[in-house]
Amino acid sequence: MEYISPEKNPYYKESAECVLSAGFVLVELQVVPQNGNIHVTAVISPSDPKKDTGVADCSKVHHLLGPKILELLQNNGSDVTEDNLYMEVCSPGLDRNIKNAWEFSVFAGRKIRVWDKNVSDWVAGTLLSSDENQLVLESEDGTKKSVSYVDIAKAKFFNL
């Protein structure tokens, strides 16, 4: 699994600040031009790992983020308007495959499982911490295990 900073996305930083003002973290942002329209997908997660994201939360972020994305696109030379900007705001969902090792920093405190290539099996626990190279999980019995991102084939949320 690779660690890619979301800051490489030209609209991420400003959008993340907007989402954070509503009490959420921007997990993923995709801005895709398509047939003269702009399709935006934003995945948000609560700042508190013990909370869930509901429809009202997504709607709240949609109303804050829509104008911000429109402004960013127009300031970048796009002729996009409200009429051709389509946006979806959603939660990561219970079955989310973690796509980028950076996401571990967002999901600290959550229960996850990773497919560790060294043991050819799932390793599950509560995500205690992560950095640019590895994560630390705590199993139900209190055992802590560090797993390097190069050893992770797949990662998902998990209910212990």
SULZI-V309494 format. One record per pair of residues at least 24 apart in sequence whose C-alpha atoms are under 8 Angstrom apart, sorted by the first residue. I is the first residue (numbers start at 1). J is the second residue. D is the distance in whole Angstrom. If there is no record, write none. Layout:
# SULZI-V309494
i: {I;I}
j: {J;J}
d: {D;D}
This chain:
# SULZI-V309494
i: {1;1;1;1;1;1;1;1;1;2;2;2;2;3;3;3;3;3;3;4;4;4;5;6;11;11;14;15;15;15;18;18;18;19;19;19;19;20;22;22;23;25;27;27;27;36;37;37;37;37;38;38;38;38;39;39;39;40;40;40;40;41;41;41;41;42;42;42;42;43;43;43;43;44;44;44;44;45;45;45;47;49;49;49;49;50;50;53;54;58;58;58;59;61;62;62;62;94;94;95;95;96;96;97;97;97;97;98;98;98;98;99;101;101;102;104;104;104;105;105;105;110;111;111;111;111;112;112;112;112;112;113;113;113;113;114;114;114;114;114;115;115;115;115;116;116;116;116;116;117;117;117;118;124;124;125}
j: {99;100;101;149;150;151;152;153;154;100;101;149;150;100;101;102;132;133;149;100;101;102;102;102;69;72;68;65;68;69;64;65;68;44;61;64;65;47;60;61;47;106;92;103;106;84;80;84;85;86;80;84;85;86;85;86;87;85;86;87;88;87;88;89;90;87;88;89;90;89;90;91;92;89;90;91;92;91;92;106;106;107;108;109;110;109;110;91;91;89;90;91;89;89;87;88;89;157;158;156;157;156;157;154;155;156;157;154;155;156;157;155;132;149;132;129;130;135;129;130;131;157;157;158;159;160;155;156;157;158;159;155;156;157;158;152;153;154;155;156;152;153;154;155;147;151;152;153;154;151;152;153;151;158;160;160}
d: {8;7;6;5;6;7;6;6;7;6;6;7;7;6;4;5;6;8;8;6;7;6;6;8;7;7;8;7;7;7;7;6;8;8;6;7;7;8;8;7;6;7;8;7;7;7;7;5;6;7;7;6;5;6;6;5;6;8;6;5;6;6;5;6;8;8;6;5;6;6;5;5;6;7;6;5;7;6;7;8;8;7;7;6;6;8;8;6;8;6;6;7;7;7;8;7;6;6;8;7;6;6;6;7;6;5;7;7;5;6;8;8;8;7;7;8;6;7;7;6;7;8;6;5;6;7;7;6;4;5;8;6;6;6;6;6;7;6;4;7;6;5;5;6;7;6;5;6;8;5;6;6;6;7;8;7}
